[in-house]
Amino acid sequence: MLIRKTYIIAALLACPSLLMMCTKPSAFSDDAYDPRLSGGAATVFDETSKAFGNMVDGLSEYDQHIHGLGDKSVDQTFVTAPAIINSGLGPIFNNVSCTSCHHNDGKGSPTTGTVTSSMLMRLSIPGTDEHGGPVAVPGYGLQLQDLATFGKVAEASVNITYTEQVFTYPDGNVVSLRKPTYRIINPYLPLPSNLMTSVRMAPPFFGLGLLQGIPESTILSFADENDADDDGISGRANYVFDAVNKTMMLGRFGMKANTATILTQAAAAYQQDMGVTSSVFPQESAFGQSQLDNLKDDPELPDTLLNAVNFYLLTLAVPARRSTTDPQVMAGEKLFTQLNCVGCHKPTIQTGVDVRYPMLSHQRIHPYTDLLLHDMGEALADGRPDYKATGNEWKTPALWGVGLFEKTNGTPFYLHDGRARTLEEAVLWHGGEAERSKQQFTSLTKEERGYLVRFLKSL
C-alpha cells in the first residue's frame, strides 16, 4: 500500500499541470500582511544552520513519513555495486551523496586547485540535439565526472585558479573581484577543439515546490523579449525537453532554466552527479564509454526512493525574512526598487491553486526571481548555449534565504560559480541587462550601498 500511494503521489508531482486547477489567482490582499512570510504559509521561522531543512506545516501523517523518507535518502552515501543498500555509485561520478554538495540543504562552495567539492562542469559541443538541447561530447557526455570507482578511470580533473581584479567606485572606495579560470587536466581521452564548458555551484534545495507552483502564465507575463518598456531588461523563457513528461516544457530549475520539474532535476542529479540510474534516466552516464560497468542492475534507484526525494524537495519550507522593520533594511529595500533590481528579481508572486497541498496553493511568496533568462554580460558569460539560453544568459536566481547562506553552509559565496565572496561583489559582477542598475548602485554613497546589502542579508 505504501508503494502504491507513493506512485500516485509521483504521478501527480511529475505533471505539475495536473496539480494546477484552471483558476485565475485572485488579487493580493494587504490585510494582516506580514513581510517576513517569504514562502507564505510555507514559511518557517528558523535562523539556525538548519534553516533550509524544515518541512512545511500542514502535511498529513503519511506525507510526513514520505518527507522523512526523502530526507533520509538525500543523506545516504552511495557505494559501488553490488551492495545490500545504496548500491550503484559510478562507475564515474562527482560525489557520493546529495548532501555532499548541498550541505544542510543549501548551496555548494567553490574550490581552489583540483579538490573535488560541490561544483561541476557541464560540457557540450556546438549544435543542438533533436529537442533543441546541447549536444553531448563524444566519450564524455554532458557533464565532466572527475571521480571513478575502483578499477575505473575518471574523465579528467578541473583546476581552478583566481585572478584578483580591482574595482574602484566613483567615490574612491575600492573592491577586489576575483575572476575564475578553469583548466581541464589529465583527460582520459583527447578533448575536441570546439569544446564548450560551464561551471556550476550546487544551489539550495528549499522553496522549490513553491517555484514549481507558479503558473506558467505568470512567468510568461514577466517576459519582455523585445524590451518594449525600454528599461534595458528583456527576460525570456526557456523551453526544455522533460524526460518525465516526454514533451517540451517551461524551464524553471537549473542555472539556465534547463530543467522543467523537480522530479527530472533530482533524477538527473542522481544519474550525472553520482552515476545512479533510475526509471527516469535508466542509462548509465558512462554509456558508450570504456568505464561502463556492464552490470545488469539498472535502474539502481527504486521509484519509491526517487519519488520520496521529489516529495521532500517539494515540501521544504522557506526561511522567514529578518529585520524587516530595521530602518537601514527598509532604506535598502527602497533602493532595491529604485535601481530596478526588481526588474528581474520580482519581489512578490502568487502561486497557483494546488489541488493536493494547500500550504503551497494560492500563496503570496517573495522569491525575488522571475525564473526567466537574462543576458548578464560578457563578464559572467560561459559561452555555452542550453536550449534557448545563449552563452550570455542565466536564469534569475531566487534571493530568498540568501542572507542565511553563510550560517547554513559556512561559506558566503554567490553567483553561479561562487566567484563572489560578498553580496557587494555579486552586484558588481552584474552586466548586460543589469548594467544600468549596477551603474546606479556604484553611484550610491558608501552608506547607501551598505543599506542595500543589509536589505539583501535580511532575505
Secondary structure, 3 states (H helix, E strand, C coil): CHHHHHHHHHHHHHCHHHHECCCCCCCCCCCCCCCCCCCHHHEECCCCCCHHHCECCCCCHHHHHHHHHHHHHHHCCCECCCCCCCECCCCEECCCCCCCCCHHHCCCCCCCECCCCCEEEEEEECCCCCCCCCECECCCECEECCEECCCCCCCCEEEEEEEEEEEECCCCCEEEEEEEEEEEECCCCCCCCCCEEEEEECCCCCCHHHHHCCCHHHHHHHCCCCCCCCCCCCCECCEEEECCCCEEEECCECCCCCECCHHHHHHHHHHHHHCCCCCCCCCCCCCCCCCCCCCCCCCCCCHHHHHHHHHHHHCECEECCCCCCCHHHHHHHHHHHHCCHHHCCCCCEECCCECCCCCCCCCEECCCCCCCEEECCHHHCCCCCECCECCCEEECCCCCCHHHHHHHHCCCCECCCCCECCHHHHHHCCCHHHHHHHHHHHCCCHHHHHHHHHHHHCC
